[in-house]
Structure formats: C-alpha cells, structure tokens
Amino acid sequence: MSSEDKVQEKTKKKEQFSLKCALTLAICASFILFIYAPFEMFFLNKTNFWFDFYTMIGIELVLFILGVGIITLIEYVSFKIHPIVYKIIYCFGIICFFSFYIEGNFLSKDLPLLDGREIDWNSLSVHRIYSIVTILVLVVAVVVLIKIFKYEKAQNYLKYAVMFVSGMLLITLVTISIQNKGFEKKSRLVINKKGEFNYSDKQNIIVLILDAVDQDVFEEVKENHPEYSEVFSDFTNYTNMVSTYTQTEQSVSYLMTGVFYEGKPGDSFPAYVTKEFDESVFFEDLQNRGYRIGYYEQDNFPYSSVKVLEFDNVAMGRPMKMDMASYFRGWIKLIGFRYAPFDLKKHFKLSYREFLTSDDSAKYDNSFIDYNDVFRDDVISSDFTITEDKYFKLYHIEGAHIPFEYDAMANRVGNTTYQECIEASFYVAGEFINRLKEEGVYDNSAIIIMADHGFSLEDIEEDRLHPVFFVKGIDEHHDILQTNDAPLSFEDFNLIIDRLDEGKSSLEITDWKEGDERDRKCYVYFYKEINGHYSECIQHGHAGEWENVERIGD
C-alpha cells in the first residue's frame, strides 16, 4: 500500500470516528432535553401535573428520537459542507450541553416562581454573571483541550465526558423516580360543573374563595367603592383574620381538614392531603347533618382520595384530550427557563396556569374553570335548580391572583393592576349575591366570601397572611356592611361553619372579641430563599402587621 493510500485510509477513519462522536453528542443532548429535564421536574413535582409517567413516556421518546435525528442531520450536513464547519458545530454543541447541565442543576436555585408576575431580571445580576462565566470557562476549556491534544483526541475525550455526565444524570433520574414513586399510575379525578348551581329551599352553606385578596389592600380599594357597604350590607367583614398558610394548595387543604401539614420526614403532601380528606371530620359532620357537598376547586384536591368521589361534582374521568401543541410549548418553556443561559431565559417565561390549559379538554369534561370571567358568566347565564336537599358549596376562583389581567368588571383585558383585580373579584361576588337573591336562596343561605391567603405588593412573604373574610348568617340582615377586628384564624373555620349551620349570625361565629390578644400559628412559604420552603411562624399581633410574625423553624 502506497503512502498516499495510507493517508487516505487514515483520513477516512478519522471521518468515521467524527460521525460516531457526533451521534453520541446528539443522543446525550436529546437525553438531557427530552428525557432528563422533563422527567426530573415531573418526578419532583408530580402532584402539580394532572398526567402521569405513562402519559409522558411515549411523547418524550418520540421527541428524543426526533432530537437525535435532527442534531445528527445538522452535524452530518455541516460535515459535508466542510470538516471545519462540522468541528465548530460540534464544539458549539459540547458547550451548549455542559452549559445546560450546569444551569439546570447548579444555577437554577435562585430562579423566581413562575406564577405569572413580571420578573425583575436586574435583581438576578449575580446569576447572569455566573452564567456568562460558565460559558466563558467552557469555551476556554474546549479550546485548550483542542490545543493540547489536537482536535481528534480532544473530540474523543469530550465524547466520554458527555457520556459520563449523561450516565450520572440517568442514575440521578432513576433514584429520584424511586424516591418519589414516579411510576405510580394516577387515577384522574375530574372536577366538573355538575350541580354547580343546585341549592336547597331549606338551608345552604356557601363558601366563595377569591384567590389572593389581601385585606389591607381591600381597605384601600373600598374607599373608592362606597357601594360595597350596600351590596354586602348583610355581611360582617372580619378584618383581623390570619390564614394558616401563604399558598393556595396548603391553605384550602387545611380549611377542609383542620389538620396542619408540617412536612415531617417521610410525610409527603400528597399522602397527607389524601389521608386527611378521607378522614376529614369536617366533611363527615356536614354529611351527617344532611348536606350534599359540591367542591368546585380546579387545582387543589387529592388525586387518590376516595372521599371526594362522594361529592356531587367529582368523578373518575376519561383520559384527558392531549393538546400536543400546548404540551410541547409548555415543556419547552419550562426547560428553557431552567436550563438555558441566563440571557435567554426571559424568552421562555411561562405562567404555570398556562401549562396544559386546554379549552377543548375543559369542554370535553365539562370541567369547572376558576377564571373570574368564566365563573361570572356561569353565574349570570346558568340555570339554578332548587331542591329539598341541603347543600354545602365551595367555589374557588382566580380572584386577584397574579397575573393581573382583569378590569373592574372582570373582563380579561391583560396588563391591569392588583387593585383592579380586587375590584373584579368583588364585582363577581356581587353578581353572585344578586343571582342568589333573584333565585330566592339568599336568605336561607349562610355565605362566606374569603381569600385563601393575602398578597404583598412589596413581595414580602410574611405579608401574605392577611386574607379578606366576609360572613353572613342565615336570614341575617343589616343596614350596612359590619366590620369586626376580633383576632381570628383559619383554625376557627370549622367552628364558624358549625355555628352558621346552627343559625348563628355573623356576629356570633366566634367568642373572640375586638381588642383580644392572640398568638396564631401559621406557615409562611419563603419562596425567595434558595430551595424555597415553608417555615413555622407565630403571628403575635394584628393580621396585617407582618413585622410581628415570628419565625420558629423550617
């Protein structure tokens, strides 16, 4: 064999080896994007998603295969254009792989909640510096590696580095899945609109929860709405109410069970809420008194509870119609927000409420949707059915929750203010009251209009413990809205319902009086801290004085 033939054979081998490295990069990059990233987030937060592992696996495998094919094709085409073009593309892919790995696993701890609020990216300047430094270090490392070992050897080393990291991630993923029972098949409960406006001609207890309406800010809004005193004239506004939690899921669960979730080792929230719903004395008492239960809460209910199947509007559902475009768009945004370099994250911003929100699926299941405008339209246009059965109804609607997109008439217009969303909340509540009056079930109904937690315009976690709380007893009437500053807590909720059932007025629901001093236990979610977590706290003062909240322990 001539020397020229030997050179050609050596060159051919190098070309084949380069393509193998390219395929390895394509497989590992697709693995981190379409297998590790979505399943790691799912296993760690599986109660936040309606679907289970078996719903995801087929879709993610298809995306993985497509990813491998597309990345390999790009590298192959670049190789055909010119080997140097291929080398640049390959090195760029290596840098992206390690950048995504570092961003998603080490630099994502300080990312804000995706709850719809505008993100102050300037406050994350340290993260931006880390992100830029990471990319620069990776670029320098790849260049130095190529300089020292030449491209062919360096490429081989990089291939093994990518495989090693992917192997570690695979082991991590399997461990997380086992620890969090990730392969557990979910039953699918549907919260539908069945009997949404069925009421008794004898007695009803109605609870309308307006998400995130803060009492302090409501006081400011009320100054511009003197009509509230007339619309809600039969109610008493308890202005010193402390919520037991600062987030909806825990707050609503506590109201329905009366049992604190304290996050003890081995005590998962899904296990807690399922057990406490099934054993809830609150629900049992209502049913023993002859009440039928309607639970209109879109997001916060236990998937595995047997008790909730006894409610009028909860049933096992068919598989949800998958909106593929919404699913793909949602995951790409979630993955991009967490794994992309800092300066690209703002292009992947997503409100969790947008993820997998499908009008087709809602119509398919006749699902209860908690948007203010949807509930308002249902109140105005739906038929009310009056029966002899007694009813307990709980409705949870969007209220003044972020993102702020409602005007004062509860029209979704986008880019409004927190104050306008409070106006929207009470506009919806007012329309609801008017319809109850029209249908002749207002007087024989005890009604609570409340928030599940407060809100802080200054983004102070402890300042989310002061929800609005309005209550009217059966056949109760005043000339104007009453106010009462007695120190109450969500710990009193079960007792309040008991007294309303007994026919007590809003001024008789508690033995606490204005001026009484009372320490109230609560849990604050410190979401701005690294690895956001709840801390047990004590409110020593008035519910609106967040400075008097003492932090006991995590």
KEDREN-468645 format. One record per residue: residue in three letters; x, y, z of N, C-alpha, C in turn. Coordinates in steps of 0.2 Angstrom, whole numbers, plus 5000, padded with zeros to 4 digits. Layout:
N
ALAXYZXYZXYZ
...
This chain:
554
MET500449945000500050005000500450065000
SER500350114995500750174995500650215001
SER501150265002501050315007500450355006
GLU500250375000499650414998499050375000
ASP499050304999498450265001498350265008
LYS498950265012498850255019498650325022
VAL498750375019498550445021497750445020
GLN497550425014496850425013496450385018
GLU496750325019496350275024496350305031
LYS496950335033496950365040496350425040
THR496350465035495850515034495150495035
LYS495050435031494350405031494150385038
LYS494650355041494550335048494350385053
LYS494650445052494550505056493850525055
GLU493650525048492950555046492450505050
GLN492550445050492050395053492050405060
PHE492550415063492650425070492250495072
SER492350545068492050605070491250595070
LEU491050555065490250555065490050515071
LYS490450465073490250425079490150475085
CYS490650525086490650575091490050615090
ALA489850635084489350675083488650645085
LEU488650575084488050545086487950535093
THR488550525097488550525104488250595107
LEU488550645104488350715107487550725105
ALA487350695100486650705098486150665103
ILE486450605105486050565109486050595116
CYS486650615119486650645125486350715126
ALA486350755121486050815121485250805121
SER485050765117484250745117484050715123
PHE484550675126484350645133484250705138
ILE484650745139484650805144484050845142
LEU483850855136483250905134482650865135
PHE482550805132481950775132481750715136
ILE482250695140482150645145482350665152
TYR482950685153483150705160482750765162
ALA482750825158482450885161481750875162
PRO481250855158480550845159480450795165
PHE480750745165480550695170480850705177
GLU481450745177481650765183481150815187
MET480950865182480450915185479850875187
PHE479650825183478950795184479050755191
PHE479550715192479650675197479650715204
LEU479950775204480050815210479350855211
ASN478950865206478350905207477750865204
LYS477650805205477150765201476450785203
THR476350805209475650825211475450885207
ASN475850925204475650985201475450975194
PHE475550915192475350895185474750845185
TRP474250855180473750805180473950735178
PHE474450735173474650675170475150635174
ASP475250575172475750535175476350515170
PHE476850475173477350455169477150415162
TYR476650375162476450345157476150385151
THR475850445153475650495148476250525145
MET476750535148477350575146477750525141
ILE477850465143478450425141478450425133
GLY477850405130477850405123478050465119
ILE477750525122477850585119478550605119
GLU478850595125479550615126480050565122
LEU479850505121480350465117480350485110
VAL479750505108479650525101480150595100
LEU480050635105480450695105481150685105
PHE481350635109482050615110482350585103
ILE481950545100482150515093482250575088
LEU481750615088481750675083482350715085
GLY482550725091483050765093483750735091
VAL483850675092484450635089484450645082
GLY483950635078483950635071484150705068
ILE483850755071483950825069484650845070
ILE484850835076485550855078486050815074
THR485950755073486450715069486450745062
LEU485850755059485750785052486150845052
ILE486050895056486450955056487150945056
GLU487450905060488150895061488350855054
TYR487950815052488150775045488250825040
VAL487750865039487650915034488250965034
SER488450985040488951035042489651005040
PHE489650935041490250895039490350895032
LYS489850885028489850885021490050955018
ILE489851005021489951075019490751085020
HIS490951065026491751075027491851045034
PRO492451005034492550975041492651035046
ILE492951085044493051145049492351165052
VAL491851175047491151195049490851145054
TYR490951075053490751025057491151035064
LYS491751045064492151055071491851115075
ILE491651165071491451225075490751205078
ILE490351175074489651155076489651105082
TYR490151055081490251005087490451035093
CYS490951085093491151115099490651165102
PHE490251195098489651235100489151185104
GLY489051125101488551085104488851055111
ILE489551045111489851025118489751085123
ILE489851145121489751205126489051205128
CYS488551205123487851205125487651155130
PHE487951085129487751035133487951045140
PHE488551065141488851075148488551145151
SER488451185147488051255149487351235152
PHE487051195148486351175150486351135157
TYR486851085157486951045163487051085169
ILE487551135169487751175174487151225176
GLU486851255171486251305173485751265176
GLY485551205174484951175176485051145183
ASN485651125185485751085191486151125196
PHE486451175194486851215199486651285200
LEU486451315194486251395195485551405195
SER485151355195484351375195484051385202
LYS484451375207484151385214483851455215
ASP484151505212483851575214483351595209
LEU483151555204482651575199481951585203
PRO481551635201480951655204480351605202
LEU479851615206479251565204478951595198
LEU478751545194478351555188477651565189
ASP477451615193476751625195476351685191
GLY476751705186476351755181476651825182
ARG476951835188477151905189477751925185
GLU477851995184478452015180479051995184
ILE479551975180480151955184480652015183
ASP480952035189481452085189482152055187
TRP482352055181482952015179483552055182
ASN483452115183484052155186484252135193
SER483752105196483852085203484252015203
LEU484351985197484651925196485351935193
SER485651995194486352005191486851955192
VAL486851935199487351885201487351825196
HIS486751795195486551735191486851755184
ARG486751815182486951825175487751825174
ILE488051845180488751845180489051775180
TYR488751735184488951655184488751625178
SER488251645174488051615168488551635163
ILE488751695162489251715157489951685159
VAL490151685165490751655167490751575165
THR490251545166490151475165490351465157
ILE490051505153490051495146490851515144
LEU491151565147491751585145492251525147
VAL492151495153492651445155492551385151
LEU491951365149491851315144492151325138
VAL492151385135492451395128493251395129
VAL493451425134494251415136494451345136
ALA494051305140494251235142494251195135
VAL493751205131493751165124494351195120
VAL494451255120495051275115495651255118
VAL495751255125496351225127496451155126
LEU495951115127495951045126496151025119
ILE495851065114496051055107496751075106
LYS496951135109497651155108498151105110
ILE498051075116498451025119498550955116
PHE497850935114497850865112497650855104
LYS497650915101497350915094496650895094
TYR496350915088495650905088495350835089
GLU495650785085495450715085495450685092
LYS495950695096495950665103495550705108
ALA495550775107495050815111494350795110
GLN494150785104493450765102493350695106
ASN493750655106493650585109493550595117
TYR494050635120493950655127493250685129
LEU493050735124492450765125491850715125
LYS491850675120491350615119491250585126
TYR491850555129491750525135491550565141
ALA491750625141491450675146490750685146
VAL490450695140489750695139489350635141
MET489650575139489350515141489350505149
PHE489950525152489950515159489450565163
VAL489350625160488850665163488150635162
SER488050615156487350585155487250525159
GLY487750485160487650425164487550445172
MET487850495174487650525181486950545181
LEU486750585176486050615176485550555176
LEU485750505172485250445172485150415178
ILE485750405182485750375189485350415193
THR485450485193485050535197484350525196
LEU484150525189483450515187483050455190
VAL483450405189483150335192483050345200
THR483550375203483550375210482950425212
ILE482850475209482350525210481650495209
SER481550455204480950425202480750375207
ILE481250335210481050285215480850325222
GLN481250375223481150405230480450445230
ASN480250465224479550505224479050465220
LYS479150395220478650355217478350375210
GLY478850395206478750425200478350385195
PHE478350315196478050275191477350255193
GLU477050285199476450275201475950295196
LYS475450255194474950275189474450315193
LYS474250375190473750415193473050405191
SER472650405195471950405193471750475192
ARG471350485188471150555185470450575188
LEU470450625193469850645195469650715191
VAL469050715190468850775186468350815190
ILE468550885191468150925195467650965190
ASN467050935189466650965184466151015186
LYS465651035182465151085184464551055186
LYS464550995187463850955188463550985195
GLY462951005194462651035200462951105203
GLU463251135198463651195200463151245204
PHE462551255202462151305205461451265207
ASN461551205210461051175214461051195221
TYR460451225223460351245230459751225233
SER459751225240459151205244458651265245
ASP458051245246457551285248457451285256
LYS457951245259457951245266458551285269
GLN459151255267459751285270460351275266
ASN460751325265461451315261461951345265
ILE462551315264463151355266463651355260
ILE463751425259464151435253464751475254
VAL465351445252465951475253466251495246
LEU466451565245466751585239467451615241
ILE467951575238468651595239468851635233
LEU469051695235469351745230470151735231
ASP470551705226471251695227471651765229
ALA472051765234472551815235472251885236
VAL471651895239471451955240471651975247
ASP472052025247472352055254471852105257
GLN471752095264471352145267471552215267
ASP472252215268472552285269472352325262
VAL472552295256472452325250471652335249
PHE471252285251470552295250470252355254
GLU470552375259470352435263470452495259
GLU471052495255471152555250470652555245
VAL470552495242470052495236469352515238
LYS469152495244468452505247468352585248
GLU468852615249468752695249468452725243
ASN468652695237468352715231467752675229
HIS467452635233466852595231466352595237
PRO466052655238465552665244465052615243
GLU464852595237464352545236464452475239
TYR465052455241465152395244464752395251
SER464752445254464352445260463652425259
GLU463352445254462652425252462652355249
VAL463052335244463052275241463152215246
PHE463652225251463752175256463552195263
SER462952225263462652255269462552205274
ASP462352145272462152095277462752055280
PHE463352075278463952035280464352075285
THR464752035288465252065293465952055290
ASN466352105289467052095287467552085293
TYR467752025294468252015299468952035297
THR469252095300469752125297470452105300
ASN470452055305471052035308471051955308
MET470951935302471051855300471751845298
VAL471951785301472651765299472551695295
SER472851685289472751625285473351585288
THR473251515288473751475291474251455287
TYR474251475280474751465275474751525270
THR475251535267475351585262475251565255
GLN475051505254474951475247474351435247
THR474051435241473351415240473251335242
GLU473751295239473651225240473551205247
GLN474051225251474051215258473551245262
SER473351305260472851345264472151305263
VAL471951295257471251265255471251195258
SER471851155258471851095261471751095269
TYR472051145272471951155279471251175281
LEU470951215277470251235278469751175278
MET469851125274469451065273469651015278
THR470151015281470350965285470450985293
GLY470751045293470851065300471451035303
VAL471851005299472550975301473151005297
PHE473651035301474151065298474651015295
TYR474851025289475450995286476051025288
GLU476450985291477051015294477750985291
GLY477650945286478250925282478750885286
LYS478450835290478950795294479250745289
PRO479850715291480250675286479750615284
GLY479750595278479350545275478550555275
ASP478350615277477650645276477650685270
SER477450655264477350695258476750735258
PHE476650785255476050825255475450785251
PRO475550755246475050715243474750655248
ALA475250625251474950575256474550605262
TYR474850665264474450705269473750725267
VAL473750755261473050785259472550725258
THR472850675255472350615253472150585260
LYS472550575265472350545271471850585275
GLU472050655275471650705279470950715276
PHE470950715269470250725266469850665267
ASP470150605267469750535268469550535275
GLU469950565280469750555287469450625290
SER469250675285469050735287468450735291
VAL468550755298467950765302467450825299
PHE467750875296467350925293466850895288
PHE467150855283466650835278466150785281
GLU466350745286465950695289465350725293
ASP465550785296465050815300464550845295
LEU464750875290464250905285463750855282
GLN464050795280463650745278463150715283
ASN463350705289462950685294462350735296
ARG462450795294461950845295461550855289
GLY461650805284461250805278461450855273
TYR462050875273462250915267462550875262
ARG462350895255462750875250463350915248
ILE463850895246464450935245464650945238
GLY464751005236464951025229465651065230
TYR466151035227466851065228467151085222
TYR467051145221467251175214467951215215
GLU468451175215469151195215469551165210
GLN469851205205470151175199470751135201
ASP471151165205471851135206472051095212
ASN471651115217471951085224471451035227
PHE471550975225471250915228471650855227
PRO471550805232471950745232471750695226
TYR472250675222472050635217471850565219
SER472150545225472050475227471450465232
SER471150525234470650515239470050475237
VAL469750435241469050405240468550455242
LYS468650495247468050535250467850585245
VAL468250615241468050665236467550635231
LEU467550565230467150535225466350545227
GLU466250555234465650565236465350635235
PHE465750685233465550745231465150745225
ASP464650795224464250795219464550805212
ASN465150835212465350855205466050825204
VAL466250775208466950745207466850675204
ALA467150655199467150585196467750565193
MET467850505192468450475189468350495181
GLY468850525178468750545171469050505166
ARG468850515160469250485154469950515154
PRO470350485150471050515148470950585145
MET471250635148471150705145471450705138
LYS471050745134471250755127471950795127
MET472450765124473050795125473150855119
ASP473250915121473350965117474150965115
MET474350935110475050925109475450985108
ALA475151035105475551105104475651135111
SER475151135115475151165122475651125126
TYR475651055126476151015129476851035127
PHE476951035121477651045119477851115120
ARG477451165119477651235121477751245128
GLY477351215132477451215139478051185142
TRP478251125140478851095142479451135139
ILE479451155133480051195130480151255134
LYS479651295136479751355140479951335147
LEU479751285150479951265157480651245157
ILE480851205152481551185151482051235150
GLY481751285145482251335143482351385149
PHE481751395153481851445158482351415163
ARG482351355164482851325169483551315167
TYR483551285160484251265158484551315153
ALA484251355150484551405145485051455149
PRO485551475146485951535148485551585150
PHE485751625155485351675158485051725154
ASP485451755149485151805144484651775139
LEU484551705139484051685135483351665139
LYS483451665146482851635150482251685149
LYS482351745148481751785148481351775142
HIS481551735137481151715131480751655132
PHE480851625138480551565140480051575146
LYS479951635147479451645153478751615152
LEU478551585158477951545157477551555164
SER476851565164476451565170476251485170
TYR476351465176476151385177475451375175
ARG474951425176474251425174474151415166
GLU474651435162474651425155474751355153
PHE475151325157475351255155474851205155
LEU474651175149474151125148473451155150
THR473351215148472651245149472351235142
SER471851195142471551175135470851185135
ASP470551235131469851245131469451185129
ASP469751145124469451085121469451035127
SER469951025131469850975137469350995142
ALA469351065143468851085148468051075146
LYS467951085139467351065136467150995136
TYR467750955135467650885134467450855141
ASP467650885146467550855153466950895157
ASN466750955154466350995157466651025164
SER467351035163467751045169467551115172
PHE467551125179467551185182468151225181
ILE468151285178468651335177468651385181
ASP469251405185469151455190469351525188
TYR469351545181469451615179468851655181
ASN469051715183468451765186467951775180
ASP468151785174467651795169467251735167
VAL467551675168467151615166466651605172
PHE466851615178466351605184465851655184
ARG465951715182465551775181464951755176
ASP465151735170464751715165464251655167
ASP464551615171464151555173463651575178
VAL463851625182463351645187462751685184
ILE462951725179462451765175461951725171
SER462251675168461851635162461651565164
SER461851535169461751465171461051465174
ASP460651405173460051395177460251375184
PHE459851395189459851375196459351325197
THR459551275200459051225202458951225210
ILE458351225212458151225219457851155221
THR458151125226457851065228457751065236
GLU457551005239457451005246458150985249
ASP458650965246459250945249459651005251
LYS459950995257460451045260461051045256
TYR461451095255462051095251462551135254
PHE463151105254463751145256464151155249
LYS464251215247464651235241465251275242
LEU465851245240466451285240466651305233
TYR466751365231466951385225467651425226
HIS468151405222468751445222468951475215
ILE468951535215469051575208469751615209
GLU469951635203470551665202470651725206
GLY470151765208470251825212470751875210
ALA471151895214471651945212472351915211
HIS472351845209473051815209473351845203
ILE474051835203474451855198474351805192
PRO474351825185474551885183473951935183
PHE474051995183473452045184473252065177
GLU472652035175472352045169471652055168
TYR471352075174470652095174470452165175
ASP469952195172469752265174469252255179
ALA468952315181468552315187467852275186
MET467652255179467052225178467252145177
ALA467852125178468052055177468152035170
ASN468252085166468452075159469152065158
ARG469352005155470051995154470352035149
VAL470752095151471052135146471752135146
GLY472052105151472852105151473152165154
ASN473752155158474152215160473752265164
THR473352235169473052285174473452285180
THR473052305186473452315192473052265197
TYR473452255203473152215208472552245211
GLN472552305212471952345214471352335209
GLU471452335203470852315198470652245199
CYS471152205200470952135201470552125207
ILE470652155212470252155218469552185217
GLU469452235213468852265211468452205207
ALA468852175202468552125198468252065203
SER468652045208468451995212467752015216
PHE467752075218467152095222466552105217
TYR466652125211466152135206465852065205
VAL466252015204466051945203465651925209
ALA465851935215465551915221464851955222
GLY464852015220464252055220463652025215
GLU463952005209463451975204463251905207
PHE463651875210463451805213462851815218
ILE462951865223462451885228461851905225
ASN461851945220461251965216460851905213
ARG461251865210460851805207460551765213
LEU460951755218460651715224459951745226
LYS459951815227459351845229458851835224
GLU458951845217458451835212458151765212
GLU458551715214458351645214458051625221
GLY458051675225457651655232458051615236
VAL458651605236459051565240459551605244
TYR459551665244460051715248459851705255
ASP459251715257459051725264459151655268
ASN459051605265459151535268459851505267
SER460351555265461051535264461551565269
ALA461951535272462551565276463051565271
ILE463351625270463851645265464451665268
ILE465051635265465751665267466051685260
ILE466351745260466751775255467451785258
MET467951745255468551755259469151745253
ALA469751755256470351735252470651675255
ASP471051645251471451585254472051615257
HIS472351665255472851705258472951775256
GLY473351815259473451885257473951885251
PHE474151955250474651965245475052025247
SER475652025245476152085247476352115240
LEU476152185240476352225234477152235234
GLU477452225240478152235241478552175241
ASP478152115239478452055239478752025245
ILE478452045251478652015257478251955259
GLU478651895260478251835261477851835267
GLU478051865273477651865279476951905278
ASP476951955273476451995272475851965268
ARG475851895267475351865263474851825268
LEU474851845274474451805279473851845281
HIS473651895277473051935279472551935274
PRO472151885274471651875269470951915271
VAL470551935266469951955267469451905270
PHE468951925274468551865277467851905278
PHE467351885274466651915275466251855276
VAL465751865281465251815283464551845284
LYS464051805282463351825283463051755285
GLY462651765290462251705293461551695289
ILE461251645291460551635288460051685290
ASP459751715285459251765287459451825291
GLU460151835289460451895293460351955288
HIS460252015291460152075288460452135292
HIS460852175289461052245292460852295287
ASP460952355289460852415285461452425281
ILE462052415284462652425280463152375282
LEU463752365279464252315280464552325287
GLN464552275291464852275298465652265297
THR466052285302466752265302466852245309
ASN467352195310467452175316468252155316
ASP468552175322469352165322469552115327
ALA469052065328469252015333469851965329
PRO470251945334470851905331470651835329
LEU470551825323470351755320470951725316
SER470851665315471251625311470951565307
PHE471251545302470851485299470751425303
GLU471151425309471051375314470251375316
ASP469951435316469251445318468751425313
PHE468951405307468551395301467951345302
ASN468151285305467751235306467151255311
LEU467351285317466951315322466451365319
ILE466751405314466251455311465751425307
ILE465951365303465451335299464951305304
ASP465151275309464651245314464151295317
ARG464351355318463951405321463451435316
LEU463751435310463251455304462751405303
ASP462951345303462451285302461851295308
GLU462051315314461651315319461151375319
GLY461251425314460851485313461151545316
LYS461751545319462051595322462251655317
SER462151715319462351775314463051775314
SER463251825309464051835308464351865314
LEU463951895318464251925324464351875330
GLU464051815329464051765334464551705332
ILE464951705327465351655325465951635329
THR466151685333466751675337466651705344
ASP467051685349467051705356467551755356
TRP468051765351468551815352468251885351
LYS468451935354468252005354468752055351
GLU468552105349469052165347469452185353
GLY470052185352470552205357470852145361
ASP470552085360470952025362471552015359
GLU472051995363472751975361472751905360
ARG473051885354473051805352473651795348
ASP474051745350474551715346474251665341
ARG474451675334474151625329474651595325
LYS474651525325475151485322474951495314
CYS475551495310475451495303476151475300
TYR476051455293476651435290476751485284
VAL477351515283477551555278478051525273
TYR477851525267478251505261478751555259
PHE479451545261479951585259480251575252
TYR479851595247480051575240480651605237
LYS480851665240481451695238482051665240
GLU482051625245482651595248482851535244
ILE483451515244483751465240483351395242
ASN483151355237482651295239482051325243
GLY481651365240481051395244480751345248
HIS480551365254480251315259479851355264
TYR479351315267478951335272479351345279
SER479151395283479351395290478751405294
GLU478851375300478351385305478351455308
CYS477851485309477851555312477351565317
ILE477351625321476851645325476751715324
GLN476051735322475851805322475651825329
HIS476051865332475951895338475551955339
GLY475451985333475052045333474452045328
HIS474252105326473752105321473952075314
ALA473452045311473552005305473952045300
GLY473752115300474052155295474752175296
GLU475052165302475652185304476252125303
TRP476452125297476952065296477552075300
GLU477752135303478352135307478252095313
ASN477652075315477552045321477551965320
VAL477751945314477751875313478451845315
GLU478451805320479051775322479151705319
ARG479751695316479951635313480251585318
ILE479851525318480051475323480551425321
GLY480451405315480851355312480651325305
ASP481151295301480951275295480551205295
